[in-house]
Each structure stands twice: as C-alpha cells, then as structure tokens.
Amino acid sequence: PRTDYNAWGRSIGPAEGISFGYQFIQIGKFRLGQVNDNHFSISHKDGQVVQIFRNDGTLNPGPRTDHSTYDRPGGAATGIAFGDRFIQIGKFRIGDADGWHATVTHSGGQTIQIYR
C-alpha cells in the first residue's frame, strides 16, 4: 500500500475547505454528490468526473466530463443527512457498513461499491 497522497499530515481543527450545496459535499476541489435519482459521482473542479455510481450497482470510471455536480452553486447543505456512521446525499449513502467495510449504497437496496 502507498503512504503518500493522504491527509494525515494535517491537524484536526475547524473544517476548512469543506462546503455544501444541493445534494453535494465539496472537499477541497472535489465534490461527492447525487447527480440525479439514479447517479452519484465524484467530480473535480477542473471538469473531470472520477467515478459515477449508478443505482443499479453499475460503476462507470473516469476520467470523463458528464455527470458532474459542478453546475450547481454552493450554499446550504440541502438534501444531505447524517446518521449512525453514514452520510446520506439524496438517495445515496456512504458509510461504515460493519466496522470493516465502507460502502456506497442506494435507497433502492443496491450496494454499489464496497471498500475494505
């Protein structure tokens, strides 16, 4: 495993570089957000979409330029909720499934991606 490209060298403190908008969370230059009821994406400010998660479990990797949430303005965190070890953005949830696995899921019941 790699040890570079991580945020562990930064101190804990006030949330800096984190903002919200309609059904997205922006962390630095990246946005995690629901594009529509069937698609969730991770996109970059420069126009590239890193990954698209579809409600039926399909993954569409980038780089690509469709399915970004950068067409929306920043503002209030609408369409975003927090629960027991998960963040819900629209109909998608990102969270800790069991203490060992992080998942991206859809309200329709599909587990789209599992990380361990």
Phi and psi restraints in degrees (range 20) as a CNS / XPLOR table:
assign (resid 1 and name C) (resid 2 and name N)
       (resid 2 and name CA) (resid 2 and name C) 1.0 -82.8 20.0 2
assign (resid 2 and name N) (resid 2 and name CA)
       (resid 2 and name C) (resid 3 and name N) 1.0 157.3 20.0 2
assign (resid 2 and name C) (resid 3 and name N)
       (resid 3 and name CA) (resid 3 and name C) 1.0 -119.3 20.0 2
assign (resid 3 and name N) (resid 3 and name CA)
       (resid 3 and name C) (resid 4 and name N) 1.0 -5.7 20.0 2
assign (resid 3 and name C) (resid 4 and name N)
       (resid 4 and name CA) (resid 4 and name C) 1.0 -92.1 20.0 2
assign (resid 4 and name N) (resid 4 and name CA)
       (resid 4 and name C) (resid 5 and name N) 1.0 -178.8 20.0 2
assign (resid 4 and name C) (resid 5 and name N)
       (resid 5 and name CA) (resid 5 and name C) 1.0 55.8 20.0 2
assign (resid 5 and name N) (resid 5 and name CA)
       (resid 5 and name C) (resid 6 and name N) 1.0 53.6 20.0 2
assign (resid 5 and name C) (resid 6 and name N)
       (resid 6 and name CA) (resid 6 and name C) 1.0 -139.1 20.0 2
assign (resid 6 and name N) (resid 6 and name CA)
       (resid 6 and name C) (resid 7 and name N) 1.0 168.9 20.0 2
assign (resid 6 and name C) (resid 7 and name N)
       (resid 7 and name CA) (resid 7 and name C) 1.0 -105.4 20.0 2
assign (resid 7 and name N) (resid 7 and name CA)
       (resid 7 and name C) (resid 8 and name N) 1.0 11.3 20.0 2
assign (resid 7 and name C) (resid 8 and name N)
       (resid 8 and name CA) (resid 8 and name C) 1.0 -71.6 20.0 2
assign (resid 8 and name N) (resid 8 and name CA)
       (resid 8 and name C) (resid 9 and name N) 1.0 -12.2 20.0 2
assign (resid 8 and name C) (resid 9 and name N)
       (resid 9 and name CA) (resid 9 and name C) 1.0 -82.1 20.0 2
assign (resid 9 and name N) (resid 9 and name CA)
       (resid 9 and name C) (resid 10 and name N) 1.0 -4.9 20.0 2
assign (resid 9 and name C) (resid 10 and name N)
       (resid 10 and name CA) (resid 10 and name C) 1.0 -97.7 20.0 2
assign (resid 10 and name N) (resid 10 and name CA)
       (resid 10 and name C) (resid 11 and name N) 1.0 144.7 20.0 2
assign (resid 10 and name C) (resid 11 and name N)
       (resid 11 and name CA) (resid 11 and name C) 1.0 -80.8 20.0 2
assign (resid 11 and name N) (resid 11 and name CA)
       (resid 11 and name C) (resid 12 and name N) 1.0 157.4 20.0 2
assign (resid 11 and name C) (resid 12 and name N)
       (resid 12 and name CA) (resid 12 and name C) 1.0 -80.4 20.0 2
assign (resid 12 and name N) (resid 12 and name CA)
       (resid 12 and name C) (resid 13 and name N) 1.0 139.9 20.0 2
assign (resid 12 and name C) (resid 13 and name N)
       (resid 13 and name CA) (resid 13 and name C) 1.0 -179.7 20.0 2
assign (resid 13 and name N) (resid 13 and name CA)
       (resid 13 and name C) (resid 14 and name N) 1.0 -153.3 20.0 2
assign (resid 13 and name C) (resid 14 and name N)
       (resid 14 and name CA) (resid 14 and name C) 1.0 -59.7 20.0 2
assign (resid 14 and name N) (resid 14 and name CA)
       (resid 14 and name C) (resid 15 and name N) 1.0 146.6 20.0 2
assign (resid 14 and name C) (resid 15 and name N)
       (resid 15 and name CA) (resid 15 and name C) 1.0 -68.6 20.0 2
assign (resid 15 and name N) (resid 15 and name CA)
       (resid 15 and name C) (resid 16 and name N) 1.0 113.7 20.0 2
assign (resid 15 and name C) (resid 16 and name N)
       (resid 16 and name CA) (resid 16 and name C) 1.0 -115.5 20.0 2
assign (resid 16 and name N) (resid 16 and name CA)
       (resid 16 and name C) (resid 17 and name N) 1.0 139.0 20.0 2
assign (resid 16 and name C) (resid 17 and name N)
       (resid 17 and name CA) (resid 17 and name C) 1.0 75.7 20.0 2
assign (resid 17 and name N) (resid 17 and name CA)
       (resid 17 and name C) (resid 18 and name N) 1.0 15.9 20.0 2
assign (resid 17 and name C) (resid 18 and name N)
       (resid 18 and name CA) (resid 18 and name C) 1.0 -117.9 20.0 2
assign (resid 18 and name N) (resid 18 and name CA)
       (resid 18 and name C) (resid 19 and name N) 1.0 125.4 20.0 2
assign (resid 18 and name C) (resid 19 and name N)
       (resid 19 and name CA) (resid 19 and name C) 1.0 -140.6 20.0 2
assign (resid 19 and name N) (resid 19 and name CA)
       (resid 19 and name C) (resid 20 and name N) 1.0 175.0 20.0 2
assign (resid 19 and name C) (resid 20 and name N)
       (resid 20 and name CA) (resid 20 and name C) 1.0 -135.5 20.0 2
assign (resid 20 and name N) (resid 20 and name CA)
       (resid 20 and name C) (resid 21 and name N) 1.0 173.5 20.0 2
assign (resid 20 and name C) (resid 21 and name N)
       (resid 21 and name CA) (resid 21 and name C) 1.0 -169.7 20.0 2
assign (resid 21 and name N) (resid 21 and name CA)
       (resid 21 and name C) (resid 22 and name N) 1.0 -166.4 20.0 2
assign (resid 21 and name C) (resid 22 and name N)
       (resid 22 and name CA) (resid 22 and name C) 1.0 -66.8 20.0 2
assign (resid 22 and name N) (resid 22 and name CA)
       (resid 22 and name C) (resid 23 and name N) 1.0 110.3 20.0 2
assign (resid 22 and name C) (resid 23 and name N)
       (resid 23 and name CA) (resid 23 and name C) 1.0 58.2 20.0 2
assign (resid 23 and name N) (resid 23 and name CA)
       (resid 23 and name C) (resid 24 and name N) 1.0 36.1 20.0 2
assign (resid 23 and name C) (resid 24 and name N)
       (resid 24 and name CA) (resid 24 and name C) 1.0 -150.1 20.0 2
assign (resid 24 and name N) (resid 24 and name CA)
       (resid 24 and name C) (resid 25 and name N) 1.0 154.7 20.0 2
assign (resid 24 and name C) (resid 25 and name N)
       (resid 25 and name CA) (resid 25 and name C) 1.0 -120.2 20.0 2
assign (resid 25 and name N) (resid 25 and name CA)
       (resid 25 and name C) (resid 26 and name N) 1.0 129.4 20.0 2
assign (resid 25 and name C) (resid 26 and name N)
       (resid 26 and name CA) (resid 26 and name C) 1.0 -107.2 20.0 2
assign (resid 26 and name N) (resid 26 and name CA)
       (resid 26 and name C) (resid 27 and name N) 1.0 127.4 20.0 2
assign (resid 26 and name C) (resid 27 and name N)
       (resid 27 and name CA) (resid 27 and name C) 1.0 -121.0 20.0 2
assign (resid 27 and name N) (resid 27 and name CA)
       (resid 27 and name C) (resid 28 and name N) 1.0 107.4 20.0 2
assign (resid 27 and name C) (resid 28 and name N)
       (resid 28 and name CA) (resid 28 and name C) 1.0 63.3 20.0 2
assign (resid 28 and name N) (resid 28 and name CA)
       (resid 28 and name C) (resid 29 and name N) 1.0 -123.0 20.0 2
assign (resid 28 and name C) (resid 29 and name N)
       (resid 29 and name CA) (resid 29 and name C) 1.0 -99.4 20.0 2
assign (resid 29 and name N) (resid 29 and name CA)
       (resid 29 and name C) (resid 30 and name N) 1.0 9.8 20.0 2
assign (resid 29 and name C) (resid 30 and name N)
       (resid 30 and name CA) (resid 30 and name C) 1.0 -110.0 20.0 2
assign (resid 30 and name N) (resid 30 and name CA)
       (resid 30 and name C) (resid 31 and name N) 1.0 143.7 20.0 2
assign (resid 30 and name C) (resid 31 and name N)
       (resid 31 and name CA) (resid 31 and name C) 1.0 -121.7 20.0 2
assign (resid 31 and name N) (resid 31 and name CA)
       (resid 31 and name C) (resid 32 and name N) 1.0 134.9 20.0 2
assign (resid 31 and name C) (resid 32 and name N)
       (resid 32 and name CA) (resid 32 and name C) 1.0 -110.7 20.0 2
assign (resid 32 and name N) (resid 32 and name CA)
       (resid 32 and name C) (resid 33 and name N) 1.0 119.4 20.0 2
assign (resid 32 and name C) (resid 33 and name N)
       (resid 33 and name CA) (resid 33 and name C) 1.0 -163.5 20.0 2
assign (resid 33 and name N) (resid 33 and name CA)
       (resid 33 and name C) (resid 34 and name N) 1.0 159.8 20.0 2
assign (resid 33 and name C) (resid 34 and name N)
       (resid 34 and name CA) (resid 34 and name C) 1.0 -81.3 20.0 2
assign (resid 34 and name N) (resid 34 and name CA)
       (resid 34 and name C) (resid 35 and name N) 1.0 122.8 20.0 2
assign (resid 34 and name C) (resid 35 and name N)
       (resid 35 and name CA) (resid 35 and name C) 1.0 -79.9 20.0 2
assign (resid 35 and name N) (resid 35 and name CA)
       (resid 35 and name C) (resid 36 and name N) 1.0 -44.7 20.0 2
assign (resid 35 and name C) (resid 36 and name N)
       (resid 36 and name CA) (resid 36 and name C) 1.0 -155.5 20.0 2
assign (resid 36 and name N) (resid 36 and name CA)
       (resid 36 and name C) (resid 37 and name N) 1.0 -175.4 20.0 2
assign (resid 36 and name C) (resid 37 and name N)
       (resid 37 and name CA) (resid 37 and name C) 1.0 -60.1 20.0 2
assign (resid 37 and name N) (resid 37 and name CA)
       (resid 37 and name C) (resid 38 and name N) 1.0 -20.4 20.0 2
assign (resid 37 and name C) (resid 38 and name N)
       (resid 38 and name CA) (resid 38 and name C) 1.0 -109.7 20.0 2
assign (resid 38 and name N) (resid 38 and name CA)
       (resid 38 and name C) (resid 39 and name N) 1.0 -6.8 20.0 2
assign (resid 38 and name C) (resid 39 and name N)
       (resid 39 and name CA) (resid 39 and name C) 1.0 -135.1 20.0 2
assign (resid 39 and name N) (resid 39 and name CA)
       (resid 39 and name C) (resid 40 and name N) 1.0 137.8 20.0 2
assign (resid 39 and name C) (resid 40 and name N)
       (resid 40 and name CA) (resid 40 and name C) 1.0 -125.5 20.0 2
assign (resid 40 and name N) (resid 40 and name CA)
       (resid 40 and name C) (resid 41 and name N) 1.0 142.7 20.0 2
assign (resid 40 and name C) (resid 41 and name N)
       (resid 41 and name CA) (resid 41 and name C) 1.0 -141.5 20.0 2
assign (resid 41 and name N) (resid 41 and name CA)
       (resid 41 and name C) (resid 42 and name N) 1.0 162.0 20.0 2
assign (resid 41 and name C) (resid 42 and name N)
       (resid 42 and name CA) (resid 42 and name C) 1.0 -114.7 20.0 2
assign (resid 42 and name N) (resid 42 and name CA)
       (resid 42 and name C) (resid 43 and name N) 1.0 118.8 20.0 2
assign (resid 42 and name C) (resid 43 and name N)
       (resid 43 and name CA) (resid 43 and name C) 1.0 -129.9 20.0 2
assign (resid 43 and name N) (resid 43 and name CA)
       (resid 43 and name C) (resid 44 and name N) 1.0 160.3 20.0 2
assign (resid 43 and name C) (resid 44 and name N)
       (resid 44 and name CA) (resid 44 and name C) 1.0 -113.1 20.0 2
assign (resid 44 and name N) (resid 44 and name CA)
       (resid 44 and name C) (resid 45 and name N) 1.0 149.1 20.0 2
assign (resid 44 and name C) (resid 45 and name N)
       (resid 45 and name CA) (resid 45 and name C) 1.0 -55.5 20.0 2
assign (resid 45 and name N) (resid 45 and name CA)
       (resid 45 and name C) (resid 46 and name N) 1.0 -32.3 20.0 2
assign (resid 45 and name C) (resid 46 and name N)
       (resid 46 and name CA) (resid 46 and name C) 1.0 -75.6 20.0 2
assign (resid 46 and name N) (resid 46 and name CA)
       (resid 46 and name C) (resid 47 and name N) 1.0 2.6 20.0 2
assign (resid 46 and name C) (resid 47 and name N)
       (resid 47 and name CA) (resid 47 and name C) 1.0 107.5 20.0 2
assign (resid 47 and name N) (resid 47 and name CA)
       (resid 47 and name C) (resid 48 and name N) 1.0 -7.5 20.0 2
assign (resid 47 and name C) (resid 48 and name N)
       (resid 48 and name CA) (resid 48 and name C) 1.0 -91.3 20.0 2
assign (resid 48 and name N) (resid 48 and name CA)
       (resid 48 and name C) (resid 49 and name N) 1.0 138.8 20.0 2
assign (resid 48 and name C) (resid 49 and name N)
       (resid 49 and name CA) (resid 49 and name C) 1.0 -101.0 20.0 2
assign (resid 49 and name N) (resid 49 and name CA)
       (resid 49 and name C) (resid 50 and name N) 1.0 124.6 20.0 2
assign (resid 49 and name C) (resid 50 and name N)
       (resid 50 and name CA) (resid 50 and name C) 1.0 -78.6 20.0 2
assign (resid 50 and name N) (resid 50 and name CA)
       (resid 50 and name C) (resid 51 and name N) 1.0 -43.9 20.0 2
assign (resid 50 and name C) (resid 51 and name N)
       (resid 51 and name CA) (resid 51 and name C) 1.0 -154.8 20.0 2
assign (resid 51 and name N) (resid 51 and name CA)
       (resid 51 and name C) (resid 52 and name N) 1.0 141.8 20.0 2
assign (resid 51 and name C) (resid 52 and name N)
       (resid 52 and name CA) (resid 52 and name C) 1.0 -118.1 20.0 2
assign (resid 52 and name N) (resid 52 and name CA)
       (resid 52 and name C) (resid 53 and name N) 1.0 131.0 20.0 2
assign (resid 52 and name C) (resid 53 and name N)
       (resid 53 and name CA) (resid 53 and name C) 1.0 -109.2 20.0 2
assign (resid 53 and name N) (resid 53 and name CA)
       (resid 53 and name C) (resid 54 and name N) 1.0 122.2 20.0 2
assign (resid 53 and name C) (resid 54 and name N)
       (resid 54 and name CA) (resid 54 and name C) 1.0 -101.5 20.0 2
assign (resid 54 and name N) (resid 54 and name CA)
       (resid 54 and name C) (resid 55 and name N) 1.0 149.8 20.0 2
assign (resid 54 and name C) (resid 55 and name N)
       (resid 55 and name CA) (resid 55 and name C) 1.0 -59.5 20.0 2
assign (resid 55 and name N) (resid 55 and name CA)
       (resid 55 and name C) (resid 56 and name N) 1.0 -22.7 20.0 2
assign (resid 55 and name C) (resid 56 and name N)
       (resid 56 and name CA) (resid 56 and name C) 1.0 -89.2 20.0 2
assign (resid 56 and name N) (resid 56 and name CA)
       (resid 56 and name C) (resid 57 and name N) 1.0 5.5 20.0 2
assign (resid 56 and name C) (resid 57 and name N)
       (resid 57 and name CA) (resid 57 and name C) 1.0 99.0 20.0 2
assign (resid 57 and name N) (resid 57 and name CA)
       (resid 57 and name C) (resid 58 and name N) 1.0 -2.1 20.0 2
assign (resid 57 and name C) (resid 58 and name N)
       (resid 58 and name CA) (resid 58 and name C) 1.0 -77.2 20.0 2
assign (resid 58 and name N) (resid 58 and name CA)
       (resid 58 and name C) (resid 59 and name N) 1.0 137.0 20.0 2
assign (resid 58 and name C) (resid 59 and name N)
       (resid 59 and name CA) (resid 59 and name C) 1.0 -108.4 20.0 2
assign (resid 59 and name N) (resid 59 and name CA)
       (resid 59 and name C) (resid 60 and name N) 1.0 131.5 20.0 2
assign (resid 59 and name C) (resid 60 and name N)
       (resid 60 and name CA) (resid 60 and name C) 1.0 -120.1 20.0 2
assign (resid 60 and name N) (resid 60 and name CA)
       (resid 60 and name C) (resid 61 and name N) 1.0 101.9 20.0 2
assign (resid 60 and name C) (resid 61 and name N)
       (resid 61 and name CA) (resid 61 and name C) 1.0 -75.2 20.0 2
assign (resid 61 and name N) (resid 61 and name CA)
       (resid 61 and name C) (resid 62 and name N) 1.0 157.2 20.0 2
assign (resid 61 and name C) (resid 62 and name N)
       (resid 62 and name CA) (resid 62 and name C) 1.0 -96.6 20.0 2
assign (resid 62 and name N) (resid 62 and name CA)
       (resid 62 and name C) (resid 63 and name N) 1.0 -167.8 20.0 2
assign (resid 62 and name C) (resid 63 and name N)
       (resid 63 and name CA) (resid 63 and name C) 1.0 -77.8 20.0 2
assign (resid 63 and name N) (resid 63 and name CA)
       (resid 63 and name C) (resid 64 and name N) 1.0 145.4 20.0 2
assign (resid 63 and name C) (resid 64 and name N)
       (resid 64 and name CA) (resid 64 and name C) 1.0 -156.9 20.0 2
assign (resid 64 and name N) (resid 64 and name CA)
       (resid 64 and name C) (resid 65 and name N) 1.0 174.6 20.0 2
assign (resid 64 and name C) (resid 65 and name N)
       (resid 65 and name CA) (resid 65 and name C) 1.0 -119.4 20.0 2
assign (resid 65 and name N) (resid 65 and name CA)
       (resid 65 and name C) (resid 66 and name N) 1.0 -1.5 20.0 2
assign (resid 65 and name C) (resid 66 and name N)
       (resid 66 and name CA) (resid 66 and name C) 1.0 -93.7 20.0 2
assign (resid 66 and name N) (resid 66 and name CA)
       (resid 66 and name C) (resid 67 and name N) 1.0 166.4 20.0 2
assign (resid 66 and name C) (resid 67 and name N)
       (resid 67 and name CA) (resid 67 and name C) 1.0 63.6 20.0 2
assign (resid 67 and name N) (resid 67 and name CA)
       (resid 67 and name C) (resid 68 and name N) 1.0 42.0 20.0 2
assign (resid 67 and name C) (resid 68 and name N)
       (resid 68 and name CA) (resid 68 and name C) 1.0 -97.3 20.0 2
assign (resid 68 and name N) (resid 68 and name CA)
       (resid 68 and name C) (resid 69 and name N) 1.0 157.9 20.0 2
assign (resid 68 and name C) (resid 69 and name N)
       (resid 69 and name CA) (resid 69 and name C) 1.0 -104.6 20.0 2
assign (resid 69 and name N) (resid 69 and name CA)
       (resid 69 and name C) (resid 70 and name N) 1.0 9.2 20.0 2
assign (resid 69 and name C) (resid 70 and name N)
       (resid 70 and name CA) (resid 70 and name C) 1.0 -74.4 20.0 2
assign (resid 70 and name N) (resid 70 and name CA)
       (resid 70 and name C) (resid 71 and name N) 1.0 0.3 20.0 2
assign (resid 70 and name C) (resid 71 and name N)
       (resid 71 and name CA) (resid 71 and name C) 1.0 -83.6 20.0 2
assign (resid 71 and name N) (resid 71 and name CA)
       (resid 71 and name C) (resid 72 and name N) 1.0 -2.4 20.0 2
assign (resid 71 and name C) (resid 72 and name N)
       (resid 72 and name CA) (resid 72 and name C) 1.0 -105.7 20.0 2
assign (resid 72 and name N) (resid 72 and name CA)
       (resid 72 and name C) (resid 73 and name N) 1.0 145.7 20.0 2
assign (resid 72 and name C) (resid 73 and name N)
       (resid 73 and name CA) (resid 73 and name C) 1.0 -78.2 20.0 2
assign (resid 73 and name N) (resid 73 and name CA)
       (resid 73 and name C) (resid 74 and name N) 1.0 157.4 20.0 2
assign (resid 73 and name C) (resid 74 and name N)
       (resid 74 and name CA) (resid 74 and name C) 1.0 -73.8 20.0 2
assign (resid 74 and name N) (resid 74 and name CA)
       (resid 74 and name C) (resid 75 and name N) 1.0 162.2 20.0 2
assign (resid 74 and name C) (resid 75 and name N)
       (resid 75 and name CA) (resid 75 and name C) 1.0 166.4 20.0 2
assign (resid 75 and name N) (resid 75 and name CA)
       (resid 75 and name C) (resid 76 and name N) 1.0 -143.2 20.0 2
assign (resid 75 and name C) (resid 76 and name N)
       (resid 76 and name CA) (resid 76 and name C) 1.0 -67.7 20.0 2
assign (resid 76 and name N) (resid 76 and name CA)
       (resid 76 and name C) (resid 77 and name N) 1.0 150.9 20.0 2
assign (resid 76 and name C) (resid 77 and name N)
       (resid 77 and name CA) (resid 77 and name C) 1.0 -79.8 20.0 2
assign (resid 77 and name N) (resid 77 and name CA)
       (resid 77 and name C) (resid 78 and name N) 1.0 69.7 20.0 2
assign (resid 77 and name C) (resid 78 and name N)
       (resid 78 and name CA) (resid 78 and name C) 1.0 -89.0 20.0 2
assign (resid 78 and name N) (resid 78 and name CA)
       (resid 78 and name C) (resid 79 and name N) 1.0 142.8 20.0 2
assign (resid 78 and name C) (resid 79 and name N)
       (resid 79 and name CA) (resid 79 and name C) 1.0 77.2 20.0 2
assign (resid 79 and name N) (resid 79 and name CA)
       (resid 79 and name C) (resid 80 and name N) 1.0 16.4 20.0 2
assign (resid 79 and name C) (resid 80 and name N)
       (resid 80 and name CA) (resid 80 and name C) 1.0 -125.0 20.0 2
assign (resid 80 and name N) (resid 80 and name CA)
       (resid 80 and name C) (resid 81 and name N) 1.0 134.4 20.0 2
assign (resid 80 and name C) (resid 81 and name N)
       (resid 81 and name CA) (resid 81 and name C) 1.0 -138.3 20.0 2
assign (resid 81 and name N) (resid 81 and name CA)
       (resid 81 and name C) (resid 82 and name N) 1.0 159.4 20.0 2
assign (resid 81 and name C) (resid 82 and name N)
       (resid 82 and name CA) (resid 82 and name C) 1.0 -124.8 20.0 2
assign (resid 82 and name N) (resid 82 and name CA)
       (resid 82 and name C) (resid 83 and name N) 1.0 142.5 20.0 2
assign (resid 82 and name C) (resid 83 and name N)
       (resid 83 and name CA) (resid 83 and name C) 1.0 -141.8 20.0 2
assign (resid 83 and name N) (resid 83 and name CA)
       (resid 83 and name C) (resid 84 and name N) 1.0 -160.4 20.0 2
assign (resid 83 and name C) (resid 84 and name N)
       (resid 84 and name CA) (resid 84 and name C) 1.0 -67.4 20.0 2
assign (resid 84 and name N) (resid 84 and name CA)
       (resid 84 and name C) (resid 85 and name N) 1.0 94.3 20.0 2
assign (resid 84 and name C) (resid 85 and name N)
       (resid 85 and name CA) (resid 85 and name C) 1.0 66.7 20.0 2
assign (resid 85 and name N) (resid 85 and name CA)
       (resid 85 and name C) (resid 86 and name N) 1.0 29.5 20.0 2
assign (resid 85 and name C) (resid 86 and name N)
       (resid 86 and name CA) (resid 86 and name C) 1.0 -147.2 20.0 2
assign (resid 86 and name N) (resid 86 and name CA)
       (resid 86 and name C) (resid 87 and name N) 1.0 157.6 20.0 2
assign (resid 86 and name C) (resid 87 and name N)
       (resid 87 and name CA) (resid 87 and name C) 1.0 -117.1 20.0 2
assign (resid 87 and name N) (resid 87 and name CA)
       (resid 87 and name C) (resid 88 and name N) 1.0 128.7 20.0 2
assign (resid 87 and name C) (resid 88 and name N)
       (resid 88 and name CA) (resid 88 and name C) 1.0 -106.1 20.0 2
assign (resid 88 and name N) (resid 88 and name CA)
       (resid 88 and name C) (resid 89 and name N) 1.0 126.4 20.0 2
assign (resid 88 and name C) (resid 89 and name N)
       (resid 89 and name CA) (resid 89 and name C) 1.0 -122.3 20.0 2
assign (resid 89 and name N) (resid 89 and name CA)
       (resid 89 and name C) (resid 90 and name N) 1.0 106.5 20.0 2
assign (resid 89 and name C) (resid 90 and name N)
       (resid 90 and name CA) (resid 90 and name C) 1.0 63.2 20.0 2
assign (resid 90 and name N) (resid 90 and name CA)
       (resid 90 and name C) (resid 91 and name N) 1.0 -123.4 20.0 2
assign (resid 90 and name C) (resid 91 and name N)
       (resid 91 and name CA) (resid 91 and name C) 1.0 -97.8 20.0 2
assign (resid 91 and name N) (resid 91 and name CA)
       (resid 91 and name C) (resid 92 and name N) 1.0 9.5 20.0 2
assign (resid 91 and name C) (resid 92 and name N)
       (resid 92 and name CA) (resid 92 and name C) 1.0 -112.9 20.0 2
assign (resid 92 and name N) (resid 92 and name CA)
       (resid 92 and name C) (resid 93 and name N) 1.0 145.5 20.0 2
assign (resid 92 and name C) (resid 93 and name N)
       (resid 93 and name CA) (resid 93 and name C) 1.0 -124.8 20.0 2
assign (resid 93 and name N) (resid 93 and name CA)
       (resid 93 and name C) (resid 94 and name N) 1.0 138.2 20.0 2
assign (resid 93 and name C) (resid 94 and name N)
       (resid 94 and name CA) (resid 94 and name C) 1.0 -118.3 20.0 2
assign (resid 94 and name N) (resid 94 and name CA)
       (resid 94 and name C) (resid 95 and name N) 1.0 127.3 20.0 2
assign (resid 94 and name C) (resid 95 and name N)
       (resid 95 and name CA) (resid 95 and name C) 1.0 -173.9 20.0 2
assign (resid 95 and name N) (resid 95 and name CA)
       (resid 95 and name C) (resid 96 and name N) 1.0 -178.0 20.0 2
assign (resid 95 and name C) (resid 96 and name N)
       (resid 96 and name CA) (resid 96 and name C) 1.0 -88.1 20.0 2
assign (resid 96 and name N) (resid 96 and name CA)
       (resid 96 and name C) (resid 97 and name N) 1.0 111.3 20.0 2
assign (resid 96 and name C) (resid 97 and name N)
       (resid 97 and name CA) (resid 97 and name C) 1.0 -75.0 20.0 2
assign (resid 97 and name N) (resid 97 and name CA)
       (resid 97 and name C) (resid 98 and name N) 1.0 -39.8 20.0 2
assign (resid 97 and name C) (resid 98 and name N)
       (resid 98 and name CA) (resid 98 and name C) 1.0 -153.4 20.0 2
assign (resid 98 and name N) (resid 98 and name CA)
       (resid 98 and name C) (resid 99 and name N) 1.0 16.4 20.0 2
assign (resid 98 and name C) (resid 99 and name N)
       (resid 99 and name CA) (resid 99 and name C) 1.0 89.4 20.0 2
assign (resid 99 and name N) (resid 99 and name CA)
       (resid 99 and name C) (resid 100 and name N) 1.0 -11.9 20.0 2
assign (resid 99 and name C) (resid 100 and name N)
       (resid 100 and name CA) (resid 100 and name C) 1.0 -124.6 20.0 2
assign (resid 100 and name N) (resid 100 and name CA)
       (resid 100 and name C) (resid 101 and name N) 1.0 -20.1 20.0 2
assign (resid 100 and name C) (resid 101 and name N)
       (resid 101 and name CA) (resid 101 and name C) 1.0 -130.7 20.0 2
assign (resid 101 and name N) (resid 101 and name CA)
       (resid 101 and name C) (resid 102 and name N) 1.0 132.3 20.0 2
assign (resid 101 and name C) (resid 102 and name N)
       (resid 102 and name CA) (resid 102 and name C) 1.0 -96.0 20.0 2
assign (resid 102 and name N) (resid 102 and name CA)
       (resid 102 and name C) (resid 103 and name N) 1.0 144.3 20.0 2
assign (resid 102 and name C) (resid 103 and name N)
       (resid 103 and name CA) (resid 103 and name C) 1.0 -136.4 20.0 2
assign (resid 103 and name N) (resid 103 and name CA)
       (resid 103 and name C) (resid 104 and name N) 1.0 157.7 20.0 2
assign (resid 103 and name C) (resid 104 and name N)
       (resid 104 and name CA) (resid 104 and name C) 1.0 -117.9 20.0 2
assign (resid 104 and name N) (resid 104 and name CA)
       (resid 104 and name C) (resid 105 and name N) 1.0 122.0 20.0 2
assign (resid 104 and name C) (resid 105 and name N)
       (resid 105 and name CA) (resid 105 and name C) 1.0 -132.0 20.0 2
assign (resid 105 and name N) (resid 105 and name CA)
       (resid 105 and name C) (resid 106 and name N) 1.0 165.9 20.0 2
assign (resid 105 and name C) (resid 106 and name N)
       (resid 106 and name CA) (resid 106 and name C) 1.0 -121.0 20.0 2
assign (resid 106 and name N) (resid 106 and name CA)
       (resid 106 and name C) (resid 107 and name N) 1.0 152.1 20.0 2
assign (resid 106 and name C) (resid 107 and name N)
       (resid 107 and name CA) (resid 107 and name C) 1.0 -62.1 20.0 2
assign (resid 107 and name N) (resid 107 and name CA)
       (resid 107 and name C) (resid 108 and name N) 1.0 -18.7 20.0 2
assign (resid 107 and name C) (resid 108 and name N)
       (resid 108 and name CA) (resid 108 and name C) 1.0 -75.0 20.0 2
assign (resid 108 and name N) (resid 108 and name CA)
       (resid 108 and name C) (resid 109 and name N) 1.0 -6.0 20.0 2
assign (resid 108 and name C) (resid 109 and name N)
       (resid 109 and name CA) (resid 109 and name C) 1.0 109.8 20.0 2
assign (resid 109 and name N) (resid 109 and name CA)
       (resid 109 and name C) (resid 110 and name N) 1.0 -10.5 20.0 2
assign (resid 109 and name C) (resid 110 and name N)
       (resid 110 and name CA) (resid 110 and name C) 1.0 -79.1 20.0 2
assign (resid 110 and name N) (resid 110 and name CA)
       (resid 110 and name C) (resid 111 and name N) 1.0 134.3 20.0 2
assign (resid 110 and name C) (resid 111 and name N)
       (resid 111 and name CA) (resid 111 and name C) 1.0 -91.3 20.0 2
assign (resid 111 and name N) (resid 111 and name CA)
       (resid 111 and name C) (resid 112 and name N) 1.0 114.1 20.0 2
assign (resid 111 and name C) (resid 112 and name N)
       (resid 112 and name CA) (resid 112 and name C) 1.0 -86.1 20.0 2
assign (resid 112 and name N) (resid 112 and name CA)
       (resid 112 and name C) (resid 113 and name N) 1.0 -42.0 20.0 2
assign (resid 112 and name C) (resid 113 and name N)
       (resid 113 and name CA) (resid 113 and name C) 1.0 -145.1 20.0 2
assign (resid 113 and name N) (resid 113 and name CA)
       (resid 113 and name C) (resid 114 and name N) 1.0 139.6 20.0 2
assign (resid 113 and name C) (resid 114 and name N)
       (resid 114 and name CA) (resid 114 and name C) 1.0 -121.4 20.0 2
assign (resid 114 and name N) (resid 114 and name CA)
       (resid 114 and name C) (resid 115 and name N) 1.0 131.7 20.0 2
assign (resid 114 and name C) (resid 115 and name N)
       (resid 115 and name CA) (resid 115 and name C) 1.0 -118.8 20.0 2
assign (resid 115 and name N) (resid 115 and name CA)
       (resid 115 and name C) (resid 116 and name N) 1.0 137.5 20.0 2
